[in-house]
Amino acid sequence: MKKLNVHEAKTRLSSVLAEIESKGETFLICRNGRPIADLRPHVVGDRLSPHPVLRRIRVRYDPTAPLSTEEWPTED
């Protein structure tokens, strides 16, 4: 990971983006020596694989089963 200050990142943005695109480099942008942002290659997420937390949820009933008359809401 390379460090850049804000001014350098502004003046070299096109070349920094080209380096990220070609080499997959990651940059840390700092202001007064303190990190404020990361520049890294974009990663396309896989929409077909479930989220690790949501994968553990189990539905223990049939959500498509019809409701009984007691389960229907009453009109006021």
N, CA, C and O atoms as a GROMACS GRO file, in nm:
protein
  304
    1MET      N    1   0.085  -0.116   0.000
    1MET     CA    2   0.000   0.000   0.000
    1MET      C    3   0.090   0.123   0.000
    1MET      O    4   0.179   0.138   0.083
    2LYS      N    5   0.063   0.210  -0.096
    2LYS     CA    6   0.140   0.333  -0.108
    2LYS      C    7   0.065   0.447  -0.041
    2LYS      O    8  -0.058   0.450  -0.042
    3LYS      N    9   0.140   0.540   0.018
    3LYS     CA   10   0.080   0.655   0.085
    3LYS      C   11   0.091   0.778  -0.005
    3LYS      O   12   0.194   0.801  -0.068
    4LEU      N   13  -0.015   0.856  -0.009
    4LEU     CA   14  -0.018   0.982  -0.082
    4LEU      C   15  -0.079   1.088   0.008
    4LEU      O   16  -0.171   1.059   0.086
    5ASN      N   17  -0.028   1.211  -0.001
    5ASN     CA   18  -0.098   1.318   0.069
    5ASN      C   19  -0.208   1.370  -0.023
    5ASN      O   20  -0.208   1.340  -0.142
    6VAL      N   21  -0.299   1.448   0.029
    6VAL     CA   22  -0.416   1.493  -0.046
    6VAL      C   23  -0.375   1.571  -0.170
    6VAL      O   24  -0.430   1.549  -0.278
    7HIS      N   25  -0.280   1.662  -0.157
    7HIS     CA   26  -0.237   1.743  -0.271
    7HIS      C   27  -0.179   1.655  -0.382
    7HIS      O   28  -0.211   1.674  -0.499
    8GLU      N   29  -0.096   1.559  -0.345
    8GLU     CA   30  -0.037   1.470  -0.444
    8GLU      C   31  -0.144   1.384  -0.511
    8GLU      O   32  -0.137   1.358  -0.631
    9ALA      N   33  -0.242   1.340  -0.436
    9ALA     CA   34  -0.350   1.260  -0.492
    9ALA      C   35  -0.432   1.342  -0.592
    9ALA      O   36  -0.474   1.291  -0.695
   10LYS      N   37  -0.454   1.470  -0.560
   10LYS     CA   38  -0.529   1.556  -0.652
   10LYS      C   39  -0.452   1.581  -0.781
   10LYS      O   40  -0.510   1.578  -0.890
   11THR      N   41  -0.324   1.606  -0.770
   11THR     CA   42  -0.247   1.640  -0.890
   11THR      C   43  -0.216   1.517  -0.975
   11THR      O   44  -0.200   1.530  -1.096
   12ARG      N   45  -0.207   1.400  -0.916
   12ARG     CA   46  -0.172   1.278  -0.989
   12ARG      C   47  -0.288   1.180  -1.003
   12ARG      O   48  -0.264   1.062  -1.026
   13LEU      N   49  -0.412   1.226  -0.990
   13LEU     CA   50  -0.526   1.135  -0.986
   13LEU      C   51  -0.532   1.043  -1.109
   13LEU      O   52  -0.555   0.923  -1.094
   14SER      N   53  -0.512   1.098  -1.228
   14SER     CA   54  -0.520   1.014  -1.348
   14SER      C   55  -0.414   0.904  -1.348
   14SER      O   56  -0.444   0.790  -1.382
   15SER      N   57  -0.292   0.938  -1.311
   15SER     CA   58  -0.186   0.837  -1.310
   15SER      C   59  -0.207   0.736  -1.196
   15SER      O   60  -0.175   0.618  -1.211
   16VAL      N   61  -0.260   0.782  -1.083
   16VAL     CA   62  -0.288   0.692  -0.972
   16VAL      C   63  -0.397   0.592  -1.013
   16VAL      O   64  -0.386   0.473  -0.986
   17LEU      N   65  -0.503   0.642  -1.078
   17LEU     CA   66  -0.609   0.553  -1.124
   17LEU      C   67  -0.559   0.454  -1.228
   17LEU      O   68  -0.602   0.339  -1.230
   18ALA      N   69  -0.469   0.499  -1.316
   18ALA     CA   70  -0.412   0.408  -1.415
   18ALA      C   71  -0.330   0.298  -1.348
   18ALA      O   72  -0.333   0.183  -1.392
   19GLU      N   73  -0.258   0.332  -1.243
   19GLU     CA   74  -0.178   0.234  -1.170
   19GLU      C   75  -0.268   0.135  -1.095
   19GLU      O   76  -0.238   0.015  -1.089
   20ILE      N   77  -0.378   0.185  -1.040
   20ILE     CA   78  -0.473   0.096  -0.974
   20ILE      C   79  -0.533  -0.001  -1.075
   20ILE      O   80  -0.549  -0.120  -1.047
   21GLU      N   81  -0.567   0.051  -1.192
   21GLU     CA   82  -0.630  -0.030  -1.295
   21GLU      C   83  -0.536  -0.135  -1.353
   21GLU      O   84  -0.575  -0.249  -1.375
   22SER      N   85  -0.412  -0.096  -1.377
   22SER     CA   86  -0.319  -0.188  -1.443
   22SER      C   87  -0.252  -0.285  -1.346
   22SER      O   88  -0.239  -0.403  -1.378
   23LYS      N   89  -0.211  -0.238  -1.229
   23LYS     CA   90  -0.134  -0.322  -1.137
   23LYS      C   91  -0.214  -0.370  -1.016
   23LYS      O   92  -0.169  -0.458  -0.943
   24GLY      N   93  -0.334  -0.313  -0.994
   24GLY     CA   94  -0.412  -0.351  -0.877
   24GLY      C   95  -0.356  -0.294  -0.748
   24GLY      O   96  -0.380  -0.348  -0.640
   25GLU      N   97  -0.282  -0.185  -0.758
   25GLU     CA   98  -0.222  -0.121  -0.639
   25GLU      C   99  -0.330  -0.064  -0.547
   25GLU      O  100  -0.441  -0.035  -0.591
   26THR      N  101  -0.297  -0.049  -0.421
   26THR     CA  102  -0.384   0.015  -0.323
   26THR      C  103  -0.311   0.137  -0.268
   26THR      O  104  -0.192   0.131  -0.237
   27PHE      N  105  -0.384   0.248  -0.256
   27PHE     CA  106  -0.325   0.372  -0.207
   27PHE      C  107  -0.397   0.418  -0.081
   27PHE      O  108  -0.519   0.402  -0.069
   28LEU      N  109  -0.321   0.473   0.011
   28LEU     CA  110  -0.374   0.532   0.132
   28LEU      C  111  -0.355   0.682   0.121
   28LEU      O  112  -0.242   0.730   0.109
   29ILE      N  113  -0.465   0.757   0.126
   29ILE     CA  114  -0.457   0.903   0.115
   29ILE      C  115  -0.458   0.961   0.256
   29ILE      O  116  -0.546   0.930   0.337
   30CYS      N  117  -0.359   1.045   0.284
   30CYS     CA  118  -0.342   1.102   0.418
   30CYS      C  119  -0.353   1.254   0.414
   30CYS      O  120  -0.318   1.317   0.315
   31ARG      N  121  -0.403   1.311   0.524
   31ARG     CA  122  -0.403   1.455   0.543
   31ARG      C  123  -0.327   1.482   0.672
   31ARG      O  124  -0.365   1.432   0.778
   32ASN      N  125  -0.222   1.557   0.663
   32ASN     CA  126  -0.133   1.587   0.776
   32ASN      C  127  -0.080   1.459   0.840
   32ASN      O  128  -0.064   1.451   0.962
   33GLY      N  129  -0.053   1.359   0.757
   33GLY     CA  130   0.003   1.234   0.806
   33GLY      C  131  -0.098   1.136   0.864
   33GLY      O  132  -0.061   1.026   0.906
   34ARG      N  133  -0.226   1.176   0.867
   34ARG     CA  134  -0.330   1.087   0.921
   34ARG      C  135  -0.412   1.029   0.807
   34ARG      O  136  -0.455   1.103   0.719
   35PRO      N  137  -0.433   0.899   0.806
   35PRO     CA  138  -0.509   0.836   0.697
   35PRO      C  139  -0.655   0.882   0.695
   35PRO      O  140  -0.721   0.889   0.799
   36ILE      N  141  -0.704   0.913   0.573
   36ILE     CA  142  -0.844   0.954   0.560
   36ILE      C  143  -0.921   0.870   0.458
   36ILE      O  144  -1.044   0.865   0.464
   37ALA      N  145  -0.852   0.805   0.363
   37ALA     CA  146  -0.925   0.727   0.261
   37ALA      C  147  -0.833   0.624   0.198
   37ALA      O  148  -0.711   0.638   0.197
   38ASP      N  149  -0.897   0.519   0.147
   38ASP     CA  150  -0.826   0.417   0.071
   38ASP      C  151  -0.872   0.422  -0.073
   38ASP      O  152  -0.991   0.438  -0.100
   39LEU      N  153  -0.778   0.411  -0.164
   39LEU     CA  154  -0.810   0.394  -0.306
   39LEU      C  155  -0.766   0.253  -0.342
   39LEU      O  156  -0.648   0.219  -0.329
   40ARG      N  157  -0.860   0.171  -0.388
   40ARG     CA  158  -0.827   0.033  -0.422
   40ARG      C  159  -0.909  -0.010  -0.542
   40ARG      O  160  -1.008   0.056  -0.574
   41PRO      N  161  -0.871  -0.116  -0.607
   41PRO     CA  162  -0.948  -0.162  -0.724
   41PRO      C  163  -1.089  -0.202  -0.685
   41PRO      O  164  -1.113  -0.254  -0.575
   42HIS      N  165  -1.181  -0.178  -0.775
   42HIS     CA  166  -1.320  -0.215  -0.752
   42HIS      C  167  -1.335  -0.366  -0.764
   42HIS      O  168  -1.279  -0.428  -0.855
   43VAL      N  169  -1.410  -0.426  -0.671
   43VAL     CA  170  -1.434  -0.570  -0.673
   43VAL      C  171  -1.583  -0.592  -0.696
   43VAL      O  172  -1.666  -0.542  -0.620
   44VAL      N  173  -1.616  -0.666  -0.799
   44VAL     CA  174  -1.756  -0.694  -0.829
   44VAL      C  175  -1.802  -0.806  -0.737
   44VAL      O  176  -1.741  -0.912  -0.730
   45GLY      N  177  -1.910  -0.780  -0.666
   45GLY     CA  178  -1.963  -0.879  -0.573
   45GLY      C  179  -2.039  -0.989  -0.645
   45GLY      O  180  -2.093  -0.968  -0.754
   46ASP      N  181  -2.043  -1.104  -0.584
   46ASP     CA  182  -2.117  -1.217  -0.638
   46ASP      C  183  -2.258  -1.213  -0.581
   46ASP      O  184  -2.277  -1.236  -0.462
   47ARG      N  185  -2.356  -1.185  -0.666
   47ARG     CA  186  -2.494  -1.170  -0.618
   47ARG      C  187  -2.562  -1.304  -0.596
   47ARG      O  188  -2.668  -1.308  -0.534
   48LEU      N  189  -2.504  -1.412  -0.644
   48LEU     CA  190  -2.569  -1.541  -0.631
   48LEU      C  191  -2.537  -1.613  -0.501
   48LEU      O  192  -2.615  -1.697  -0.457
   49SER      N  193  -2.425  -1.582  -0.440
   49SER     CA  194  -2.392  -1.648  -0.314
   49SER      C  195  -2.453  -1.568  -0.198
   49SER      O  196  -2.443  -1.446  -0.196
   50PRO      N  197  -2.516  -1.635  -0.103
   50PRO     CA  198  -2.582  -1.564   0.007
   50PRO      C  199  -2.482  -1.502   0.104
   50PRO      O  200  -2.368  -1.545   0.115
   51HIS      N  201  -2.528  -1.400   0.172
   51HIS     CA  202  -2.448  -1.333   0.274
   51HIS      C  203  -2.419  -1.434   0.386
   51HIS      O  204  -2.506  -1.513   0.421
   52PRO      N  205  -2.297  -1.432   0.443
   52PRO     CA  206  -2.263  -1.530   0.546
   52PRO      C  207  -2.355  -1.531   0.667
   52PRO      O  208  -2.382  -1.637   0.722
   53VAL      N  209  -2.405  -1.416   0.708
   53VAL     CA  210  -2.494  -1.412   0.823
   53VAL      C  211  -2.635  -1.459   0.783
   53VAL      O  212  -2.698  -1.535   0.856
   54LEU      N  213  -2.682  -1.413   0.668
   54LEU     CA  214  -2.815  -1.451   0.624
   54LEU      C  215  -2.823  -1.600   0.589
   54LEU      O  216  -2.932  -1.658   0.593
   55ARG      N  217  -2.713  -1.659   0.556
   55ARG     CA  218  -2.710  -1.801   0.522
   55ARG      C  219  -2.751  -1.888   0.642
   55ARG      O  220  -2.803  -1.998   0.624
   56ARG      N  221  -2.728  -1.839   0.764
   56ARG     CA  222  -2.759  -1.918   0.884
   56ARG      C  223  -2.906  -1.912   0.924
   56ARG      O  224  -2.948  -1.988   1.011
   57ILE      N  225  -2.985  -1.823   0.862
   57ILE     CA  226  -3.126  -1.810   0.898
   57ILE      C  227  -3.202  -1.928   0.839
   57ILE      O  228  -3.188  -1.961   0.722
   58ARG      N  229  -3.283  -1.990   0.922
   58ARG     CA  230  -3.365  -2.104   0.880
   58ARG      C  231  -3.512  -2.071   0.906
   58ARG      O  232  -3.546  -2.027   1.016
   59VAL      N  233  -3.598  -2.091   0.808
   59VAL     CA  234  -3.742  -2.072   0.822
   59VAL      C  235  -3.801  -2.208   0.853
   59VAL      O  236  -3.789  -2.301   0.773
   60ARG      N  237  -3.864  -2.221   0.967
   60ARG     CA  238  -3.913  -2.350   1.012
   60ARG      C  239  -4.064  -2.368   0.990
   60ARG      O  240  -4.128  -2.446   1.059
   61TYR      N  241  -4.119  -2.296   0.894
   61TYR     CA  242  -4.259  -2.312   0.858
   61TYR      C  243  -4.271  -2.288   0.707
   61TYR      O  244  -4.177  -2.241   0.644
   62ASP      N  245  -4.386  -2.318   0.652
   62ASP     CA  246  -4.409  -2.297   0.510
   62ASP      C  247  -4.470  -2.158   0.490
   62ASP      O  248  -4.588  -2.139   0.520
   63PRO      N  249  -4.393  -2.062   0.440
   63PRO     CA  250  -4.446  -1.926   0.425
   63PRO      C  251  -4.553  -1.917   0.317
   63PRO      O  252  -4.623  -1.816   0.309
   64THR      N  253  -4.567  -2.019   0.233
   64THR     CA  254  -4.668  -2.015   0.128
   64THR      C  255  -4.797  -2.086   0.168
   64THR      O  256  -4.892  -2.090   0.090
   65ALA      N  257  -4.802  -2.141   0.288
   65ALA     CA  258  -4.923  -2.211   0.334
   65ALA      C  259  -5.035  -2.110   0.357
   65ALA      O  260  -5.010  -2.000   0.404
   66PRO      N  261  -5.158  -2.147   0.324
   66PRO     CA  262  -5.269  -2.052   0.343
   66PRO      C  263  -5.295  -2.029   0.492
   66PRO      O  264  -5.270  -2.115   0.576
   67LEU      N  265  -5.347  -1.910   0.523
   67LEU     CA  266  -5.378  -1.874   0.661
   67LEU      C  267  -5.513  -1.932   0.702
   67LEU      O  268  -5.603  -1.947   0.620
   68SER      N  269  -5.524  -1.966   0.827
   68SER     CA  270  -5.653  -2.010   0.880
   68SER      C  271  -5.739  -1.888   0.906
   68SER      O  272  -5.690  -1.775   0.900
   69THR      N  273  -5.867  -1.908   0.935
   69THR     CA  274  -5.956  -1.794   0.958
   69THR      C  275  -5.918  -1.716   1.083
   69THR      O  276  -5.944  -1.595   1.090
   70GLU      N  277  -5.857  -1.780   1.183
   70GLU     CA  278  -5.814  -1.709   1.303
   70GLU      C  279  -5.692  -1.619   1.277
   70GLU      O  280  -5.670  -1.523   1.350
   71GLU      N  281  -5.615  -1.650   1.175
   71GLU     CA  282  -5.494  -1.572   1.146
   71GLU      C  283  -5.520  -1.449   1.060
   71GLU      O  284  -5.433  -1.363   1.049
   72TRP      N  285  -5.636  -1.440   0.998
   72TRP     CA  286  -5.667  -1.326   0.915
   72TRP      C  287  -5.691  -1.204   1.003
   72TRP      O  288  -5.751  -1.216   1.110
   73PRO      N  289  -5.645  -1.086   0.961
   73PRO     CA  290  -5.670  -0.965   1.041
   73PRO      C  291  -5.819  -0.928   1.035
   73PRO      O  292  -5.888  -0.952   0.936
   74THR      N  293  -5.865  -0.870   1.143
   74THR     CA  294  -6.006  -0.827   1.148
   74THR      C  295  -6.016  -0.682   1.104
   74THR      O  296  -5.925  -0.603   1.128
   75GLU      N  297  -6.126  -0.650   1.038
   75GLU     CA  298  -6.150  -0.512   0.994
   75GLU      C  299  -6.221  -0.435   1.104
   75GLU      O  300  -6.313  -0.487   1.167
   76ASP      N  301  -6.180  -0.315   1.127
   76ASP     CA  302  -6.242  -0.231   1.231
   76ASP      C  303  -6.336  -0.132   1.170
   76ASP      O  304  -6.398  -0.054   1.242
   0.00000   0.00000   0.00000
